[in-house]
Amino acid sequence: MKTNTLSAEKQQLINYIEENQAELIKFLQELVSIPSDNPPGDCQAIAEHIYKRLDDFGLENVSLNEVEEEKVKAVGMIRASNVVAYSTFGSGEGPEITLNSHGDVVPPGLGWTQDPYGGNVVDGKMYGRGVAVSKSDIASYTFAVLALRKLQADLKGKISLAFTFDEETGGDIGPKWLLDKGLINPDMAICPGFTYSLVNAHNGCLHLEVKLKGKSAHAAEPQYGHDALEAMTGVLSALYEYRKGFSKIKSNVPGIDSPNLVVGLISGGINTNVVPDEATIRIDRRLIPEENPQVAELEIRNVIAEALESYAGVEADISQILLARAFGPVPVDSPLVQSISTNWTTIMGGELLVNGVPLYTDARHFYEAGIPVVLFGAGPRTLLEANGHRADEHIKVDDLLKSTKIVTLALYDLLTQK
């Protein structure tokens, strides 16, 4: 590919990626072939493989950082280590840019027509669990750095590759662990995304467990009990009524609409002939970037307390299970967004879509630490198109190559800015 709008140095970067695309594809196939399902969450084998391969590629300052056993078990995993590799350009005086992707994946499930651990390429598409979410970005980010290291140019700054293995459990022992320990110190970060849009914001998420406690009694004499399940029906009705008001709340971030609330789990009761003395639900409350999580939780608590005023003898025990804060929006005119957008246009043509998304990711840990972060990487337009978290997950090999080129050129611009 010869692009007339590219400088000689940028064309050298493109040439490197095209000349080494077979190695890039092979590296991704290696990653797909190593099971790293989470749960159960034993990701040591893939971490050790990546550590060895980064060393084979000639990267310096590669480290395998095992997470403390108690922290791993606290998030429901078996074993995890984080791989970090630093590349210094020039004197190192300049921005540190972290490229963070995760190698843990959801279990394959049923319905595959291709081997979920095969990395088979069929009609220009590579199939396998994690090939789109997000092992492709481990491969892509690695080769972006390899291309830059081959370039004889006046680059200034550092790139830290940070490959972690707990995205499916929230990122606390991955990106957050690395940041807390100072093993990475980025001025900006790029995390996994897809090739056809750049994400500069996403929703947060609050999980609450609500346990109602009443008093059991024989079903023949229910008047001597306090029915926790009956009270829960009142709580559910109040929560669903409260949810109706969310449609009037709109985010100013393109791609993000309104807050939401879902009751995803419910349990309770002892037996058919016993008045239930306990009933429990789990609430998923999605938070738009403009919302305060503490205010959102207080509102839910107040809705529940008011509903229970009609049910004597029933008390509520409410506990926070998860708080994943929203991030962004990172300004569209920031150097990070502009460098990717400009080079996207060079490689793809047209204008890159910059928007927020309603899900949440472990990229939020960078934003919480005051670090500008965006989501961009290898993949299609949507998770659905890639069959992300579904059978026959895949990416187009051409998208893998294009995204690698775009990230490489964006890093070049960020490391040459005065």
Beta strands, then each sheet from edge to edge (+ up, - down):
strand 1: 62-66
strand 2: 81-89
strand 3: 96-102
strand 4: 121-122
strand 5: 125-127
strand 6: 157-164
strand 7: 188-191
strand 8: 197-202
strand 9: 204-213
strand 10: 260-268
strand 11: 278-287
strand 12: 315-324
strand 13: 353-357
strand 14: 373-375
strand 15: 394-396
sheet 1: 1+ 2- 6+ 3+ 7+ 14+
sheet 2: 4+ 5- 15+
sheet 3: 8+ 13+
sheet 4: 10+ 11- 9+ 12-
end
